[in-house]
Amino acid sequence: MPLTGEYEPSTSDWARKQVEEYEGSGGTSGTTLRGMPVIVLTSVGAKSGKLRKTALMRVEHNGEYAVVASLGGAPKHPVWYFNLLAQPHVELQDGPEKRDYLAREITGEEKALWWQRAVDAYPDYADYQKKTEREIPLFVLTAK
Ligand SMILES: C[C@H](OP(=O)(O)OC[C@@H](O)[C@@H](O)[C@@H](O)Cn1c2nc(=O)[nH]c(=O)c-2cc2ccc(O)cc21)C(=O)N[C@@H](CCC(=O)N[C@@H](CCC(=O)O)C(=O)O)C(=O)O
């Protein structure tokens, strides 16, 4: 059952533009960052209840995805992190395909496994984690 609600664009211009190109082209344009694949995550705003759309690097394995709340190694989590904690039902668009998923924050060995997959997909994640004391959180998305 797709998420319903009013879309509220991100206050980050570059990310908002990427989301709008991605969705506006039906997932045929705006689908990479420096040549590496990107997905669009739709979440429900934890406070506003509005639909928030966030471009993130694509980390996929056997039909499951990981989303990495890296924010470039900033000291604070990106805001969408709190949306997923509050409402784990999300949508993920990968190219032209958009599906419903349940997001689950992972830790321990499971996180270590997915963290390696994330770094394989986007090596900068390793540099981001070195840059901050904050442990960069990771959610696994399983199809609903
Ligand atoms: C800028 C801010 O966005 P954010 O949710 O903190 O997310 C910051 C970034 O993670 C986001 O811009 C990502 O798209 C950046 N980004 C990546 N960010 C990552 O963290 N990881 C990635 O892998 C990643 C890849 C990527 C690829 C392409 C691209 O264009 C951007 C990429 C924002 O939009 N804030 C809104 C609020 C957003 C929101 O969800 N508000 C909640 C409130 C939540 C709360 O406060 O509890 C609500 O509506 O209720 C605002 O200031 O009004």
The ligand as an SDF file (V2000), in Angstrom:
LIG
                    3D

 53 55  0  0  0  0  0  0  0  0999 V2000
   18.2650   18.7730    4.5770 C   0  0  0  0  0  0  0  0  0  0  0  0
   17.3970   17.9370    5.4600 C   0  0  0  0  0  0  0  0  0  0  0  0
   17.4610   16.6080    4.9890 O   0  0  0  0  0  0  0  0  0  0  0  0
   17.8890   15.3600    5.8940 P   0  0  0  0  0  0  0  0  0  0  0  0
   16.6720   14.5140    6.0920 O   0  0  0  0  0  0  0  0  0  0  0  0
   18.6540   15.7850    7.0970 O   0  0  0  0  0  0  0  0  0  0  0  0
   18.8660   14.5740    4.8870 O   0  0  0  0  0  0  0  0  0  0  0  0
   20.1340   15.1190    4.5890 C   0  0  0  0  0  0  0  0  0  0  0  0
   20.7860   14.2650    3.5420 C   0  0  0  0  0  0  0  0  0  0  0  0
   20.9430   12.9400    4.0530 O   0  0  0  0  0  0  0  0  0  0  0  0
   19.9590   14.2350    2.2700 C   0  0  0  0  0  0  0  0  0  0  0  0
   19.9670   15.5200    1.6890 O   0  0  0  0  0  0  0  0  0  0  0  0
   20.4820   13.2100    1.2770 C   0  0  0  0  0  0  0  0  0  0  0  0
   19.6730   13.2240    0.1090 O   0  0  0  0  0  0  0  0  0  0  0  0
   21.9510   13.5030    0.8720 C   0  0  0  0  0  0  0  0  0  0  0  0
   22.5200   12.2740    0.2490 N   0  0  0  0  0  0  0  0  0  0  0  0
   22.8760   11.2420    1.0930 C   0  0  0  0  0  0  0  0  0  0  0  0
   22.7480   11.3960    2.4430 N   0  0  0  0  0  0  0  0  0  0  0  0
   23.0470   10.3590    3.2890 C   0  0  0  0  0  0  0  0  0  0  0  0
   22.9210   10.5050    4.5020 O   0  0  0  0  0  0  0  0  0  0  0  0
   23.4940    9.1500    2.7850 N   0  0  0  0  0  0  0  0  0  0  0  0
   23.6580    8.9320    1.4670 C   0  0  0  0  0  0  0  0  0  0  0  0
   24.0040    7.8200    1.0500 O   0  0  0  0  0  0  0  0  0  0  0  0
   23.3520   10.0160    0.5520 C   0  0  0  0  0  0  0  0  0  0  0  0
   23.4910    9.8970   -0.8450 C   0  0  0  0  0  0  0  0  0  0  0  0
   23.0850   10.9390   -1.7040 C   0  0  0  0  0  0  0  0  0  0  0  0
   23.1390   10.8000   -3.1080 C   0  0  0  0  0  0  0  0  0  0  0  0
   22.6960   11.8170   -3.9330 C   0  0  0  0  0  0  0  0  0  0  0  0
   22.1850   13.0090   -3.3750 C   0  0  0  0  0  0  0  0  0  0  0  0
   21.7400   13.9900   -4.1700 O   0  0  0  0  0  0  0  0  0  0  0  0
   22.1380   13.1830   -1.9860 C   0  0  0  0  0  0  0  0  0  0  0  0
   22.5880   12.1510   -1.1320 C   0  0  0  0  0  0  0  0  0  0  0  0
   15.9390   18.3570    5.3570 C   0  0  0  0  0  0  0  0  0  0  0  0
   15.3330   18.1640    4.3170 O   0  0  0  0  0  0  0  0  0  0  0  0
   15.4230   18.8980    6.4310 N   0  0  0  0  0  0  0  0  0  0  0  0
   14.0410   19.3240    6.4230 C   0  0  0  0  0  0  0  0  0  0  0  0
   13.2370   18.4620    7.3970 C   0  0  0  0  0  0  0  0  0  0  0  0
   13.1430   17.0870    6.8650 C   0  0  0  0  0  0  0  0  0  0  0  0
   12.2940   16.1790    7.7070 C   0  0  0  0  0  0  0  0  0  0  0  0
   12.2370   15.0020    7.4370 O   0  0  0  0  0  0  0  0  0  0  0  0
   11.5970   16.7070    8.7600 N   0  0  0  0  0  0  0  0  0  0  0  0
   10.7870   15.8620    9.6230 C   0  0  0  0  0  0  0  0  0  0  0  0
   11.1440   16.1650   11.0840 C   0  0  0  0  0  0  0  0  0  0  0  0
   12.0450   15.0930   11.5950 C   0  0  0  0  0  0  0  0  0  0  0  0
   12.5080   15.4220   13.0430 C   0  0  0  0  0  0  0  0  0  0  0  0
   13.0050   16.5430   13.2460 O   0  0  0  0  0  0  0  0  0  0  0  0
   12.3500   14.5470   13.9110 O   0  0  0  0  0  0  0  0  0  0  0  0
    9.3000   16.0880    9.3810 C   0  0  0  0  0  0  0  0  0  0  0  0
    8.9230   16.4200    8.2430 O   0  0  0  0  0  0  0  0  0  0  0  0
    8.5230   15.8700   10.2700 O   0  0  0  0  0  0  0  0  0  0  0  0
   13.9910   20.7630    6.8460 C   0  0  0  0  0  0  0  0  0  0  0  0
   15.0560   21.2930    7.2350 O   0  0  0  0  0  0  0  0  0  0  0  0
   12.8970   21.3390    6.7460 O   0  0  0  0  0  0  0  0  0  0  0  0
  1  2  1  0
  2  3  1  0
  2 33  1  0
  3  4  1  0
  4  5  2  0
  4  6  1  0
  4  7  1  0
  7  8  1  0
  8  9  1  0
  9 10  1  0
  9 11  1  0
 11 12  1  0
 11 13  1  0
 13 14  1  0
 13 15  1  0
 15 16  1  0
 16 17  1  0
 16 32  1  0
 17 18  2  0
 17 24  1  0
 18 19  1  0
 19 20  2  0
 19 21  1  0
 21 22  1  0
 22 23  2  0
 22 24  1  0
 24 25  2  0
 25 26  1  0
 26 27  1  0
 26 32  2  0
 27 28  2  0
 28 29  1  0
 29 30  1  0
 29 31  2  0
 31 32  1  0
 33 34  2  0
 33 35  1  0
 35 36  1  0
 36 37  1  0
 36 51  1  0
 37 38  1  0
 38 39  1  0
 39 40  2  0
 39 41  1  0
 41 42  1  0
 42 43  1  0
 42 48  1  0
 43 44  1  0
 44 45  1  0
 45 46  2  0
 45 47  1  0
 48 49  2  0
 48 50  1  0
 51 52  2  0
 51 53  1  0
M  END
$$$$
